[in-house]
Amino acid sequence: MSRVGIVAALAAEARALAPEHPAVGGEVLELEDDALLTVSGMGWDAAQASALRLARAGATALASFGTAGGLDPGLECGTVLVPREVRVLDGPPLLTHPRWREAVLAALPHDLAASEAALLSTRVPLGARLDKAIAWRETGCVAVDMESAAVAGFARAAAVPFLVLRVIVDTATDELPEAVLAASGASEVAIGRLLLGLALAPWSIAAVRQLAGRFRLACDTLARLAEPGLPVRRALTASYGQEVH
């Protein structure tokens, strides 16, 4: 029997899949449709450790679920990403499962913008507009996150199917405030550290408010996609056996 294991970096992302019983750091939660969910916290090492926990709990397919930053200036906040491949700066592309990806794409609501172009995974945040522009020009990837390549690499080593379903938060023209970057890293934003950062840089308050609004929009989109019983949720948690491409 195939069983999908889902890695979400943030608790707010995981709540789209389990609004009443979100997984906390390190916990593997069994969802009502037999999928498994865990909250990794941000970053490569945390995501890889979560993929291992899911595999030990019985997952035979792995999905990276959550939000991402835009690199392509044509992608707006709320755009859904179901990429054909995940790329890193120093290695070969990591392919997603084609039949699984096509099933999710076909199930997406028609009023949502979507892309299956390549996703970049980095070990450090890309928050500056210039860094995003360079990454887009040099890699051709339309968006960036910090976890998908780690999950993809584990899936490839374990010879199990892999998928990414993410939604754009910050666009290519958005500059991520230093206060936000400093407060990020775990499964929740460190509010005390964020407030300290804003106290030291009050001119960034407007940018933080804008980013918070975009994050809410992205999470609302994730919740819409992941609603139990609807086509995207069924496609995301469907069985694809051990067929890997």
URLIN-V959718 format. One record per residue. N is the residue number from 1. SS is DSSP state (~ for helix, > for strand, _ for the rest). Layout:
{{N/SS} {N/SS}}
//
This chain:
{{1/_} {2/_} {3/_} {4/>} {5/>} {6/>} {7/>} {8/>} {9/_} {10/_} {11/~} {12/~} {13/~} {14/~} {15/_} {16/_} {17/_} {18/_} {19/_} {20/_} {21/_} {22/_} {23/_} {24/_} {25/>} {26/_} {27/_} {28/>} {29/>} {30/>} {31/_} {32/_} {33/_} {34/_} {35/_} {36/>} {37/>} {38/>} {39/>} {40/_} {41/_} {42/_} {43/_} {44/~} {45/~} {46/~} {47/~} {48/~} {49/~} {50/~} {51/~} {52/~} {53/~} {54/~} {55/~} {56/~} {57/_} {58/_} {59/_} {60/_} {61/>} {62/>} {63/>} {64/>} {65/>} {66/>} {67/>} {68/>} {69/>} {70/>} {71/_} {72/_} {73/_} {74/_} {75/_} {76/_} {77/_} {78/_} {79/_} {80/>} {81/>} {82/_} {83/_} {84/_} {85/>} {86/>} {87/>} {88/_} {89/_} {90/_} {91/_} {92/_} {93/_} {94/>} {95/>} {96/_} {97/_} {98/~} {99/~} {100/~} {101/~} {102/~} {103/~} {104/~} {105/~} {106/~} {107/~} {108/_} {109/_} {110/_} {111/_} {112/_} {113/_} {114/>} {115/>} {116/_} {117/_} {118/_} {119/>} {120/>} {121/>} {122/_} {123/_} {124/_} {125/_} {126/_} {127/_} {128/_} {129/~} {130/~} {131/~} {132/~} {133/~} {134/~} {135/~} {136/~} {137/~} {138/~} {139/~} {140/_} {141/_} {142/_} {143/>} {144/>} {145/>} {146/_} {147/_} {148/~} {149/~} {150/~} {151/~} {152/~} {153/~} {154/~} {155/~} {156/~} {157/~} {158/~} {159/_} {160/_} {161/>} {162/>} {163/>} {164/>} {165/>} {166/>} {167/>} {168/>} {169/_} {170/_} {171/_} {172/_} {173/_} {174/_} {175/_} {176/_} {177/_} {178/~} {179/~} {180/~} {181/~} {182/~} {183/~} {184/_} {185/_} {186/_} {187/_} {188/_} {189/_} {190/_} {191/~} {192/~} {193/~} {194/~} {195/~} {196/~} {197/~} {198/~} {199/~} {200/~} {201/_} {202/~} {203/~} {204/~} {205/~} {206/~} {207/~} {208/~} {209/~} {210/~} {211/~} {212/~} {213/~} {214/~} {215/~} {216/~} {217/~} {218/~} {219/~} {220/~} {221/~} {222/~} {223/~} {224/~} {225/~} {226/_} {227/_} {228/_} {229/_} {230/_} {231/~} {232/~} {233/~} {234/~} {235/~} {236/~} {237/_} {238/_} {239/_} {240/_} {241/_} {242/_} {243/_} {244/_} {245/_}}
//
